[in-house]
Amino acid sequence: MRHILAIMAITAVALAVVYVSEGGDVVYYSTLGGFGALNGLGQRLWHVDAPGALIATDPMGSCLAVAHPLGNATSWLGTRVALYVRGAALWSAVLKLNASAIATDCNRIAVGTMDGRIVELQNGRVASEKTVGVPVISLVYDGGALRYGVWRPGYVEHPLRCGYTVALAKRDKPYVVVDGREYVGFGELLSLSPPAAVSQNCVLTFAAEGAVYWGSAAIPVKEPVYAVAISGDGNVLAVGFADRVELYRGGQLAASIQANMPRSLALDFRGFTLAVQDDSGVQVYSFTQREVEVVGCPYGVIKAGVATYNVTGRAVVYVPRGAELTPLRINFTDGVCAPAGFDGRVVSYQRLYRVEVTPPAKGPELAAGPTAYAAPLEAEVRAKTGVLKAYLAGWLVGGRRMPPVPVLTVDVRNATAVAPLYRLDVAAELVEGGVKRVLKGVAAYDSKGAPMAPVEDYVYPGLPAYVETYYDEYYLLRAEAYTRSTFNATELWLKPGQTAVIYADEVVDFGNSTRLVFTGWSDGSKELRRAVGPGTYTARYKVQYLVTFNAPNYTAAVWADAGAKPPAPKPPEKLYDDGSTRIWFNGWQLPERVDGPLNVTANTAREYRVVLKYPWGQEERWLPHGYALLPPDRNRYNVFWRFSHWAPSDVVAGPGVYEAVYQLDAFAVAAIASVVIITAAVALWLKRR
C-alpha cells in the first residue's frame, strides 16, 4: 500500500511538466486537466482535455508523446498512448496498463508501469515488452537505447541522456547520487524528480546542498532548488527557487523572474525561450539580447517586464520581447545607487549614502558631497514639571563633534549619522523658602518612549520628546551665632531626619571693654552646643561694658549689662594709712545706667597728721585735707604779740608742722610807748619840781 501511494504521488508530480522545442517556437505542457502546446510568446496553439496525461519529447522537441487514462463515469478502459506532431495525432493505441513513465524518440514511445512492465510502441503497435519487477519511475532514449529508472524503498533512480544517472537516496540524510558520487541533497521527497538536466551537447546540471553544478562550474546557493533546466547549447541555465527563477549565462546571473514554487523548467537550444510550470500554471518568456553598460556604481539592477538583471560593468542581458529596460534603484546597507540617466545602453548611477538624520534636524537622508542640514537653535521640551528649554550645543557627525551652528554643511562620502546636540536647561538647584531641591538625575525619552543616552551631562543627540527630572530634597538649617569671636551665619542643607551640631561662644570679648554674653537660642534653648534639625537658630546675646572702679590703693573692675546700673564694690573703709596720711573711702561716683565702658572714681576723705605749734607749746592732730586752721584760742601771746597766720598755710594740704605765727601789735607798742613817755615826762617834771 505504501508503494502504491508513493507511485501515485510520483505520477501526480510528473504531470506538471513543460518542454521547449529546439527553436523555442513551441512549448509543450501537461497539467492535471490536459496537455497541449503554446507558441514562443505563450499563446495557445492547441490543447487536449485529458486528465492525468504523461508527456515526453525528444531533445529537439520534434514531437509530443502522450499517455493518459481512458474511462467513463463507471469504469476504467485503459491508457491511451499517442504520438502528436504539430497538434495532430500521428497514431494512437489503447493499452491495458497503468502508465507511470513515458519516453519517445519521435519514432517510438516507451511506457513504464507501476507493476514493473516496460512496453515499447511503434506506429500504434506494441513493438516490445519486458518486465523489470519493480515500479518504473522514469524512461529516456539515450543514443537510440532505452534506459529506465526504478523506485525502491529509500532509493529512486533517474537516467538522463549522455549516459548520466541521477538518483535520490535517503539514509541518515538525503543524498543526490550522480554517477555513483554522493552529494547532500535539500531533503527532496523520493517521489520527486531530482533537479537535474542535460543539454544536447551533454552538459550536465544538477542541484545539491550549497551549489548548482553546471558542467565544471558551480553556482553557490543558500536555499533549496526545486527545478533546473539547461539550454540545448549548454550556455544558459535556469534555476528554480521557491519564489523566483534565475537565468545564468556564461556563469553570470542574467535575469530573475518571479515564480510560485516552480515544478518544471525548460529552455530552447540558445536559451531565449523559457517555460515555467509552477503552482500558478504555465508561463512562457521569450527573450532578446541587449548590451548594457553600468557606470557610477559597482553594479546596476535593470528591470524589463517581469525580469530583473544584475549588471556589472558591460554585459549582455536577456530582455523579454517587447519590454523596455528600466534601471532600478539599488539599496545597499550604507546607501543606494540611484539611476541618474539612461540612453538605452549606458546606465548612469549616482552613489548616494545613507544619512541617519536625527530630529529635529532636517536634511536629505540620502546624499553625496556637501550637503546642508539645519536645526533650531532652541526648542521647548515637555517635562514632568512643565516645559524645559533646550539649546543647540553642537552637532555629532559620524561620531565627530561639530560647533553649534543652525545650518551645518556635511561632506557626505560614506554612510554617516547627523545628530544635533541639545543641552537641556535643567536647574541644578531649586530653592524655595527653606527647601532646596538638588538635581539627582535626568531621564530623557524620544518620541517612541525609548530612553535616550546623553553624550555628556544633559546633552542629548536629538531633541528629547519628554524629560523627567529627579531631585533630592534638603531642608535649611541656618545658625546665626558668634563662633571663635566672629559672627557667622552658617547655612546647612540637611536631608529629612538629618541633624547637625551648632554652637555659640559663651562670651565674645571685643577687646575694647565691651563684650557679648550668650543668653540662649531663639528657640529658647540655653545649650551652647547642641544637635538640631532643619530650622533657623539665632544665638541671643546681651551687651556688657567693663566698669572700672578706681580708688587710692584700690582698683576693681566688673562687667555691667548695658542700660543697667553698675554694681558697686565695697572697698576697705580706710584706703590708706602711712602714719602721716590717711585716706578714707566715702562712696562711688556712680551713673544711673551703663551705656558704654566706664571708669568710676571713688569719693575719698584724706586726713593728715599735723603738728600744731604754738609759742607756748604744740599739739598733734589728724585733720582732713583742706582743713582751714582756726586761730588759736589765745589770740595774744602777751600784750605786744598778736596771732597773724599759720605757716606754711592756713589750710591743711599735707602732713607736717603748722606753726602759729604771732607778730607785734604796733598800736599796743605805741600805746605803751606813749604811756612810757608820758610817765617819763611826768617823772621828769616831778623831779624838776
C-alpha positions in Angstrom: 0.0 0.0 0.0 2.9 2.4 0.9 4.4 1.7 -2.6 1.1 2.4 -4.4 0.8 5.8 -2.6 4.3 6.7 -3.4 3.9 5.9 -7.1 0.6 7.8 -7.2 2.4 10.9 -5.9 5.2 10.4 -8.5 2.6 10.2 -11.2 0.8 13.4 -10.0 4.1 15.3 -9.9 5.1 14.0 -13.3 2.0 15.5 -14.8 3.3 19.1 -14.1 6.0 19.3 -16.8 7.0 21.5 -19.7 9.3 21.1 -22.7 10.5 23.7 -25.2 11.4 22.9 -28.8 14.9 23.5 -30.1 14.0 26.7 -31.9 11.9 28.0 -29.0 8.8 28.3 -31.1 6.8 25.6 -29.4 6.3 24.9 -25.7 4.7 21.6 -24.7 2.9 21.3 -21.4 1.0 18.9 -19.3 -1.3 19.8 -16.4 -3.8 17.9 -14.3 -6.5 18.9 -16.7 -4.9 18.2 -20.1 -2.0 18.7 -22.4 -1.1 20.9 -25.4 1.3 23.4 -26.9 1.9 27.1 -26.7 4.0 29.3 -29.1 7.1 31.2 -28.0 5.0 34.1 -26.8 2.9 31.9 -24.5 -0.2 31.8 -26.8 -2.1 28.6 -27.1 -1.5 26.6 -30.2 -3.6 23.6 -29.3 -5.0 21.8 -26.3 -6.5 18.4 -25.4 -8.6 17.8 -22.3 -7.2 14.7 -20.8 -6.8 14.5 -17.0 -3.7 12.7 -15.8 -1.6 12.9 -19.0 2.1 12.0 -19.1 4.1 13.7 -21.9 7.6 13.4 -23.4 9.5 14.7 -26.4 12.9 14.2 -27.9 15.9 16.6 -27.3 14.8 18.8 -30.2 11.2 18.9 -29.3 10.1 17.5 -32.6 7.0 15.7 -31.4 4.9 15.0 -28.3 4.3 11.6 -26.9 1.2 11.3 -24.6 -0.1 8.6 -22.3 -3.4 9.3 -20.4 -6.1 7.1 -18.9 -9.4 6.4 -20.6 -12.6 5.8 -18.9 -16.2 6.7 -18.4 -18.3 7.5 -15.3 -18.3 3.9 -14.2 -15.2 2.1 -15.4 -11.5 2.5 -16.4 -11.0 1.5 -20.0 -7.2 1.6 -20.2 -4.4 4.0 -21.2 -4.3 5.8 -24.5 -0.8 6.2 -25.9 -0.4 8.7 -28.9 2.3 10.5 -30.8 1.5 14.1 -31.8 3.2 16.3 -34.3 2.0 19.9 -34.6 -1.1 19.2 -32.7 -2.2 16.2 -34.8 -2.0 12.6 -33.5 0.0 10.5 -36.0 -1.1 7.4 -34.3 -2.6 6.2 -31.0 -3.2 2.9 -29.2 -5.1 1.8 -26.1 -3.2 -0.4 -23.6 -4.5 -2.2 -20.6 -1.9 -0.8 -18.2 -1.4 2.0 -15.7 1.3 4.3 -17.1 3.8 5.8 -14.6 6.6 6.9 -17.0 6.9 7.8 -20.7 9.7 8.5 -23.3 10.0 8.9 -27.0 12.5 9.5 -29.8 9.6 10.7 -32.1 9.6 7.3 -33.7 8.9 5.0 -30.8 7.1 5.6 -27.5 8.1 3.7 -24.3 5.7 3.4 -21.4 6.6 2.2 -17.9 4.1 0.8 -15.4 3.7 0.6 -11.7 3.8 -3.2 -11.8 7.3 -3.1 -13.4 6.5 -3.5 -17.1 8.1 -1.6 -20.0 6.1 -1.5 -23.3 7.5 0.0 -26.5 5.1 1.0 -29.3 5.8 2.0 -32.9 3.2 3.1 -35.4 0.4 2.3 -32.9 1.5 -1.2 -32.3 3.4 -2.9 -29.4 6.9 -3.5 -30.6 8.4 -5.0 -27.5 7.6 -5.6 -23.8 9.6 -6.6 -20.8 9.3 -6.8 -17.0 11.8 -5.4 -14.6 10.0 -6.5 -11.4 9.9 -3.0 -9.7 7.9 0.2 -10.4 9.3 2.1 -13.3 9.7 5.8 -12.4 11.4 7.3 -15.5 12.4 6.5 -19.1 14.7 8.1 -21.6 16.0 7.3 -25.1 19.7 7.8 -24.9 21.6 7.4 -28.2 19.0 5.1 -29.6 18.9 2.9 -26.4 16.1 2.9 -23.9 17.1 3.4 -20.3 14.8 3.3 -17.3 14.8 4.3 -13.7 13.1 2.4 -10.9 11.7 3.1 -7.4 12.9 1.1 -4.4 12.4 1.9 -0.7 14.9 4.7 0.2 16.2 5.0 -3.4 14.8 6.4 -6.7 16.8 6.3 -9.9 16.5 8.7 -12.8 18.5 8.1 -16.0 19.4 11.1 -18.2 20.8 11.4 -21.7 24.5 11.1 -22.4 24.8 8.2 -20.0 24.2 10.2 -16.8 22.2 8.8 -13.9 20.9 10.9 -11.1 19.4 9.2 -8.1 17.8 10.2 -4.8 18.8 8.3 -1.7 17.6 8.6 1.9 19.7 7.3 4.8 20.9 9.4 7.7 20.2 12.4 5.5 19.0 12.9 1.9 21.6 12.4 -0.8 21.8 13.2 -4.5 23.8 10.5 -6.3 25.3 11.5 -9.6 27.0 8.6 -11.5 27.8 7.0 -8.2 29.1 10.1 -6.4 27.1 11.3 -3.4 26.1 14.9 -2.6 24.0 16.1 0.3 20.6 17.0 -1.0 18.0 19.5 0.0 15.7 17.0 1.6 13.7 16.1 -1.6 11.0 13.6 -1.3 11.9 10.3 -3.0 8.7 10.7 -5.0 10.1 13.8 -6.8 12.3 14.0 -9.8 15.7 15.4 -8.9 16.6 18.9 -10.1 18.8 17.8 -12.9 19.0 18.2 -16.7 21.4 17.5 -19.7 22.0 19.8 -22.7 22.0 18.5 -26.3 25.8 18.7 -26.2 25.9 16.6 -22.9 26.5 19.4 -20.4 25.1 18.1 -17.0 23.5 20.3 -14.4 22.1 19.3 -11.1 21.4 20.9 -7.7 22.7 19.7 -4.3 23.1 21.4 -0.9 25.1 24.6 -1.3 25.5 24.7 -5.1 24.1 24.2 -8.5 26.6 22.3 -10.6 26.8 23.4 -14.2 29.3 21.3 -16.2 32.6 22.1 -14.5 31.3 25.2 -12.8 29.3 25.6 -9.6 26.9 28.4 -8.6 26.7 28.9 -4.8 23.1 28.8 -3.4 21.8 29.2 0.1 18.3 27.9 -0.3 16.6 24.9 -1.8 16.4 24.4 -5.6 13.2 22.8 -6.9 13.9 22.6 -10.6 16.7 23.3 -13.2 16.9 23.5 -17.0 19.7 23.9 -19.4 19.7 25.3 -23.0 20.5 22.9 -25.8 23.9 24.5 -26.3 24.7 24.3 -22.5 25.3 28.1 -22.3 22.2 29.1 -20.4 21.0 27.8 -17.1 17.6 28.2 -15.4 17.4 27.6 -11.6 14.0 27.5 -9.9 13.8 28.7 -6.2 10.6 28.9 -4.2 9.8 32.5 -5.2 11.7 33.0 -8.5 13.6 31.6 -11.4 17.1 32.8 -12.1 18.7 32.7 -15.5 22.5 32.4 -15.8 24.6 32.9 -18.9 28.3 32.4 -19.0 28.4 31.8 -15.3 26.8 35.2 -14.5 23.2 36.0 -13.4 21.4 37.4 -16.4 17.8 37.7 -15.2 15.5 37.0 -12.3 11.8 36.2 -12.8 9.2 35.9 -10.1 7.6 32.4 -9.7 5.4 30.5 -7.4 7.1 27.2 -6.5 8.4 26.1 -9.9 7.9 22.4 -10.6 9.4 22.2 -14.1 11.6 24.4 -16.3 12.6 24.2 -19.9 14.8 26.2 -22.3 15.3 26.2 -26.1 18.6 25.5 -27.7 20.0 29.0 -27.3 18.2 29.9 -24.1 16.0 32.6 -25.5 12.7 30.9 -24.6 11.9 29.9 -21.0 8.9 27.8 -19.9 8.0 27.7 -16.3 5.5 25.3 -14.8 4.7 26.4 -11.2 1.7 26.3 -8.9 0.1 29.2 -10.8 0.2 27.4 -14.2 2.4 27.6 -17.3 4.3 30.8 -18.2 6.4 31.4 -21.3 9.1 34.0 -21.5 10.8 35.0 -24.8 14.0 36.9 -24.5 16.2 39.0 -26.7 19.8 40.1 -26.1 20.7 43.7 -25.2 24.1 45.1 -24.4 24.0 47.3 -21.2 26.8 49.2 -19.5 26.6 50.4 -15.9 28.7 53.4 -14.7 28.8 55.2 -11.4 28.2 52.2 -9.2 29.7 48.7 -8.7 26.7 47.2 -10.5 23.2 48.0 -11.7 19.8 46.4 -11.5 17.7 46.7 -14.6 14.1 45.6 -14.9 12.4 44.5 -18.2 8.8 43.2 -17.8 8.9 40.5 -15.1 12.7 40.0 -15.4 15.3 41.8 -13.5 19.1 41.8 -14.2 22.2 42.4 -12.2 24.7 44.1 -14.5 28.4 44.7 -13.6 30.2 46.9 -16.0 29.3 46.0 -19.5 27.1 42.9 -20.1 24.7 41.3 -22.5 21.3 40.8 -20.8 18.2 38.8 -21.6 15.2 41.1 -22.2 11.7 39.8 -22.6 10.4 40.6 -26.1 8.5 43.9 -26.2 9.8 45.1 -22.8 11.7 48.2 -22.1 14.7 48.4 -19.9 14.2 50.4 -16.7 17.1 51.0 -14.3 16.2 50.4 -10.7 17.5 51.9 -7.6 19.8 49.6 -5.7 19.7 49.5 -1.9 22.9 48.9 0.0 23.4 48.7 3.7 25.2 52.1 3.6 23.2 53.8 0.9 21.8 53.4 -2.6 22.7 53.7 -6.2 20.1 55.9 -7.9 19.6 56.0 -11.6 20.8 59.4 -12.9 20.4 58.7 -16.7 19.8 56.0 -19.3 20.3 56.4 -23.0 19.2 52.9 -23.9 22.6 51.3 -23.5 24.5 53.2 -20.7 23.0 53.4 -17.3 24.5 56.3 -15.2 24.1 55.8 -11.5 24.7 58.2 -8.7 26.1 56.8 -5.5 24.2 58.2 -2.5 25.0 57.3 1.1 22.6 56.8 3.9 22.5 59.7 6.4 20.7 59.0 9.6 19.2 62.4 10.4 18.1 62.7 14.0 15.1 65.1 14.5 14.6 68.0 14.8 17.4 68.3 12.2 16.2 68.5 8.7 18.1 67.4 5.6 18.3 64.6 3.0 18.6 61.0 4.2 20.4 60.1 1.0 23.2 62.3 0.0 26.7 62.6 -1.5 29.2 65.5 -1.3 28.5 68.8 0.5 25.0 68.7 2.0 23.3 71.1 4.3 21.5 70.1 7.5 19.6 72.5 9.7 18.3 72.5 13.3 16.7 75.2 15.5 19.0 77.0 18.0 16.5 76.5 20.8 13.4 74.5 21.4 11.0 73.5 24.2 10.7 70.1 25.7 7.8 68.7 27.7 8.8 67.8 31.2 7.1 66.4 34.3 7.4 69.8 35.9 6.3 71.8 32.9 8.4 72.9 29.9 12.1 73.0 29.7 14.3 74.9 27.3 16.8 73.1 25.2 19.7 74.9 23.4 21.7 73.7 20.4 25.1 72.7 21.8 26.7 71.4 18.6 26.4 68.5 16.1 27.5 64.9 16.1 28.5 63.9 12.6 29.8 60.4 12.3 30.8 60.5 15.9 32.7 63.8 15.4 31.7 66.8 17.4 30.9 70.0 15.4 30.1 73.5 16.5 26.6 74.7 17.3 25.6 76.4 14.1 22.0 76.5 12.8 23.0 75.2 9.3 25.8 72.7 9.0 27.4 71.6 5.8 28.5 68.0 5.8 30.7 66.5 3.1 29.0 63.1 2.7 31.4 60.5 1.4 30.1 57.4 3.2 27.2 56.4 5.3 27.0 58.6 8.4 24.8 59.9 11.1 23.9 63.6 11.6 22.5 64.5 15.0 22.0 67.9 16.6 23.1 68.0 20.2 20.8 69.8 22.6 21.6 70.8 26.1 18.7 70.8 28.5 18.4 73.9 30.6 17.9 72.0 33.8 18.3 73.8 37.1 20.9 72.1 39.2 19.2 73.5 42.3 15.8 74.9 43.1 15.4 76.8 46.3 12.0 77.8 47.7 11.9 79.1 51.2 13.7 76.7 53.4 13.6 73.8 50.9 16.3 73.1 48.4 15.9 70.6 45.6 19.2 69.3 44.2 19.2 67.7 40.8 19.8 64.0 41.2 19.3 62.8 37.6 17.6 63.4 34.3 15.8 60.8 32.1 15.1 61.8 28.6 12.8 59.9 26.1 12.4 60.1 22.4 9.1 60.2 20.6 8.7 56.5 20.8 9.1 56.4 24.5 12.6 54.9 24.3 15.2 56.3 26.8 17.9 58.5 25.3 21.6 58.3 26.3 23.4 61.6 26.8 26.7 62.3 25.2 27.6 64.4 28.3 25.8 65.9 31.2 22.3 66.9 30.0 23.4 67.0 26.3 21.5 64.6 24.0 21.8 63.6 20.4 18.5 65.0 19.1 15.7 66.7 20.9 14.0 64.7 23.6 10.2 64.4 23.4 9.8 64.2 27.1 12.0 64.7 30.1 11.8 63.6 33.7 13.9 65.3 36.4 14.7 63.8 39.7 15.6 65.9 42.7 16.8 65.2 46.3 15.1 67.4 48.9 17.1 69.2 51.5 15.9 71.4 54.3 17.7 74.6 55.5 19.4 74.8 58.9 20.5 78.4 59.5 22.5 79.2 62.6 23.5 82.7 63.5 26.0 83.0 66.3 29.4 84.2 67.3 32.0 81.4 67.0 35.6 82.0 67.7 34.9 85.7 68.4 33.5 86.1 64.8 29.9 86.5 63.9 28.9 83.7 61.5 25.7 83.0 59.7 26.0 79.3 58.8 23.7 77.6 56.4 23.5 73.8 56.1 21.1 71.8 53.9 20.0 68.6 55.6 18.2 65.6 54.3 15.0 64.7 56.1 15.8 63.2 59.5 19.4 64.5 59.4 20.8 66.7 62.2 23.9 68.9 62.7 25.7 70.3 65.7 25.5 74.1 66.2 27.4 76.0 68.9 28.0 79.6 70.1 30.7 81.4 72.0 29.6 81.9 75.6 31.4 85.2 75.8 32.6 87.4 72.9 35.1 90.0 74.0 35.8 92.7 71.5 38.9 93.9 73.4 37.5 97.4 73.9 35.9 96.9 77.3 32.8 95.6 75.5 31.6 92.1 75.3 28.6 89.9 74.5 27.4 87.2 76.8 25.3 84.3 75.4 21.8 84.2 76.9 20.3 81.4 74.8 18.9 80.5 71.3 15.9 81.9 69.6 14.0 78.7 70.2 14.5 79.0 74.0 17.4 76.5 74.4 20.2 77.5 76.7 22.7 74.9 75.5 25.8 76.3 73.9 26.4 73.2 71.8 23.5 71.1 70.6 22.3 68.8 67.7 19.4 70.3 65.8 17.4 69.6 62.7 16.4 72.0 59.9 15.3 75.4 61.1 16.6 78.9 61.9 18.5 79.3 65.1 19.8 82.7 66.3 22.1 83.0 69.3 20.9 85.7 71.7 23.4 87.9 73.5 23.4 90.7 76.0 25.8 93.6 75.8 28.1 94.2 78.8 30.6 97.0 79.4 33.6 96.9 81.6 33.2 99.3 84.6 36.5 100.1 86.3 36.5 101.4 89.8 39.5 103.4 90.9 40.3 104.5 94.4 43.6 105.2 96.2 45.3 101.9 96.8 42.3 100.1 95.4 41.2 99.1 91.9 38.2 96.9 90.8 36.5 96.1 87.5 33.1 94.5 86.9 31.1 93.8 83.7 27.8 95.5 83.8 24.8 94.9 81.5 24.1 97.7 79.1 21.4 100.0 80.4 21.7 98.7 83.9 23.1 100.5 87.0 26.5 99.2 87.6 27.1 97.2 90.8 29.2 99.0 93.4 32.1 97.1 95.0 32.9 97.6 98.7 36.5 98.6 99.3 38.0 98.9 102.8 36.8 101.9 104.8 40.3 103.1 105.3 42.1 103.0 102.0 45.5 104.3 103.0 47.5 105.0 106.2 51.2 105.6 106.3 51.2 107.2 109.7 51.1 110.7 108.4 48.4 110.5 105.8 45.1 108.6 105.9 42.6 108.2 103.1 39.0 107.1 103.9 36.5 105.6 101.4 33.5 107.8 101.0 31.4 106.1 98.3 31.5 105.9 94.4 30.5 108.4 91.8 28.0 106.0 90.0 25.8 106.9 87.0 22.2 105.8 86.8 22.9 103.4 83.8 25.8 102.0 81.8 25.8 102.9 78.1 29.5 102.2 77.4 32.8 101.3 79.0 33.1 103.4 82.3 35.7 104.4 84.8 34.3 105.2 88.2 36.2 107.2 90.7 35.8 106.8 94.4 34.8 109.6 96.7 37.5 109.8 99.4 38.4 111.7 102.5 42.0 112.4 103.1 43.5 113.2 106.6 46.9 114.3 107.6 48.8 114.0 110.8 49.8 117.6 111.6 51.6 119.2 114.5 50.2 122.5 115.6 53.0 124.5 117.1 52.3 127.5 119.4 54.7 129.7 121.1 53.7 128.2 124.3 53.8 124.6 123.1 52.5 122.2 120.4 49.8 119.5 119.8 49.3 116.6 117.3 46.1 116.2 115.5 44.5 114.3 112.4 43.0 116.9 110.2 41.2 116.5 106.9 42.7 117.6 103.7 41.8 121.3 103.1 41.0 121.9 106.7 41.2 125.6 107.5 43.2 126.1 110.6 41.5 128.3 113.1 43.3 130.9 115.1 44.5 129.6 118.4 42.3 130.2 121.4 44.9 132.5 122.6 44.7 135.3 120.3 47.5 137.2 122.0 50.6 135.7 123.3 51.2 138.8 125.5 50.4 142.4 125.3 52.7 143.0 122.4 52.2 139.8 120.3 49.1 139.1 118.3 48.3 135.9 116.1 48.9 136.6 112.5 48.6 133.3 110.5 49.5 129.6 110.2 52.7 128.7 108.5 53.2 127.3 106.0 49.5 127.6 105.2 46.2 128.2 106.9 44.8 125.2 105.0 45.9 121.7 105.7 47.4 120.3 102.4 49.5 117.6 103.7 51.1 116.2 106.8 53.6 118.4 108.6 54.1 121.1 111.2 51.8 124.0 111.1 53.1 126.9 113.2 51.0 129.7 114.7 52.8 132.9 113.7 52.4 136.0 116.0 53.5 139.5 115.3 54.0 142.7 117.4 50.9 144.7 117.8 52.0 148.3 116.8 49.2 150.0 118.4 49.9 148.3 121.7 53.5 149.2 121.4 52.7 152.8 120.5 50.3 152.9 123.4 52.8 151.6 125.8 55.4 153.8 124.4 53.2 156.8 124.9 52.5 155.8 128.4 56.2 155.4 129.0 56.9 158.7 127.5 54.2 160.3 129.4 55.3 158.6 132.6 58.8 159.6 131.9 57.8 163.1 131.3 55.8 163.3 134.4 58.6 161.8 136.3 60.9 164.3 134.9 58.6 167.1 135.6 58.2 166.0 139.1 61.9 165.7 139.6 62.4 169.1 138.4 60.0 170.4 140.7 
